[in-house]
């Protein structure tokens, strides 16, 4: 079993858990997106430790470790957490993405390989066989190997969705790659991928060393490419702000370790209550 196969098994199990116990993920996602009240970027980092703990507490066949930012800064990998299947002992990395409903980066293409490879094809590629030859190139190895778990939110409607991009379906159904000029003030051209019905699948953005490293790479769009996503949450779910959590954070930052230890015990008691309430293993 490859790392990606193990990841697909994990997302299947996660979808089953969420389907049986939606309150657990609604509570967790509400807490994550409440962090946007503290700062626009805060929720992304806290989502990593929240989902790590969600796995450890509620998915009893899996264990998760928060990798943090050190490896990312060293550009050795993009992933934020490591997940271990306690039954098969398979280990695989997962990259968390907390994005608004719209463009979604799947890979940063840190080695600057995908866009230069597509430039060799000029204005694009037509036909499934020709497309498959390009996607089979070593430059596109990351197309299949990055395990991204996107937490998508619509802040105006206060709803969220865990959408997983179906790489295999995308690879099988892409029949055309087209070089197109950047839109909405974007300086560089992109290569967009389309299926046989002319539907948008994904795109590769400018990959030269001069490009913004945070913008280059493989992107898709949660609205335009919706049929290439599988929803872990079964579609949009409503979330609400937990203002008590904001108050807890503010008090925790000016209290001592002794206070934190006492509060942690109370939080653990509440998690045990949620597990019992849901019929999960203690």
PyMOL commands that set and color helices and strands:
alter all, ss='L'
color gray80, all
select helices_A, chain A and resi 3-20+22-37+42-58+70-73+114-119+128-135+138-145+167-173+226-228+243-252+257-278
alter helices_A, ss='H'
color red, helices_A
select strands_A, chain A and resi 62-66+81-85+91-100+103-107+124-126+148-154+159-165+174-180+190-195+200-205+217-221+229-231+237-238
alter strands_A, ss='S'
color yellow, strands_A
deselect
rebuild
show_as cartoon
